Amino acid sequence: MNSILDQLVSLLSMETIEENLFRGASQDLGFRQLFGGQVLGQALSAASQTVDSARQANSLHGYFLRAGDAKKPVIYQVERVRDGGSFSTRRVTAIQNGHTIFTCSASFHEQEEGFRHQTEMPDVPQPEDLIPEEELSPHLAKALSKEKRDKMLRAKAIETRPVQVLDPLNPAISEPIKQVWFKAAGTLPQSPALHKHLLAYASDFGLLTTSLLPHGASIWQPQMQVASLDHAIWFHEEVCLDDWLLYSTDSPWAGNSRGFARGSIYTRDGRLVASVAQEGLTRARGDWQHKDIMG
């Protein structure tokens, strides 16, 4: 692993404080607040540590209740709700400064045989034929403060290659559909649980912004107040972030200052390994100004 990826793996490994109680360090990615994907990945990691390894995560449903502080660690309290014949359920509460910032339920299931079908993967260019995200970032970085610019341009633990190249500062109106390839920026330990924790982490990147595409809006515009409200992910198959995965997202609805988006995650050979859904706050406010944008 490279050092940046190693830091992310360590971030998701968690520190055990007491039985059912864990501490996770935080990572400042340059956003206005703590990145939601960090909390998703750490909450799933904490829950996984209380479940027999024969049972792997099959779903997580969570609510973001307060903005987190990227400069402080997060405490995760796990409640062992039930261990049934083939499923285990855990409830996780994430705490900062004495307040709950996130809560979720996670389900774990033993491997079973059953009926199988899936939707087809969209026909898109292969990642080798696309421009890496790091080659597109400098344009956006010009509009940021030096501190935020440095964070945006530093090496990433997750590599991304968007199928549709958008101008985030002046986005054109388009259909609420986008695809991006992503993978770990290096080779990971062969731990099925770890790869799911990393997938939960990565699933929060860019999902909600799909609902802004028909409106020519972007999270980088100074009047936009955008925040995740809830997030759900279903793990259909074992996942491997050592190779490229396609994140295909669409937004069937937006209204009442909320946007809804859903995503399907496919392997390079077309297997559907996970599905994601999220609703978030998408307000355009004249009194709201990003401190991160210069001028």
NORVENPE-V308591 format. One record per run of one state. SS is the DSSP state (hx for helix, st for strand, lp for the rest). FROM is the first residue (numbers start at 1). TO is the last residue. Records with the same first field share a line. If there is no record, write none. Layout:
SS->FROM-TO + FROM-TO
This chain:
lp->1-2 + 14-14 + 19-20 + 25-35 + 49-54 + 65-73 + 84-86 + 97-98 + 111-126 + 130-132 + 142-143 + 145-145 + 154-157 + 163-176 + 185-191 + 203-207 + 216-223 + 236-244 + 256-257 + 268-271 + 285-292 + 294-295
hx->3-13 + 36-48 + 127-129 + 133-141 + 146-153 + 192-202 + 208-215
st->15-18 + 21-24 + 55-64 + 74-83 + 87-96 + 99-110 + 144-144 + 158-162 + 177-184 + 224-235 + 245-255 + 258-267 + 272-284 + 293-293
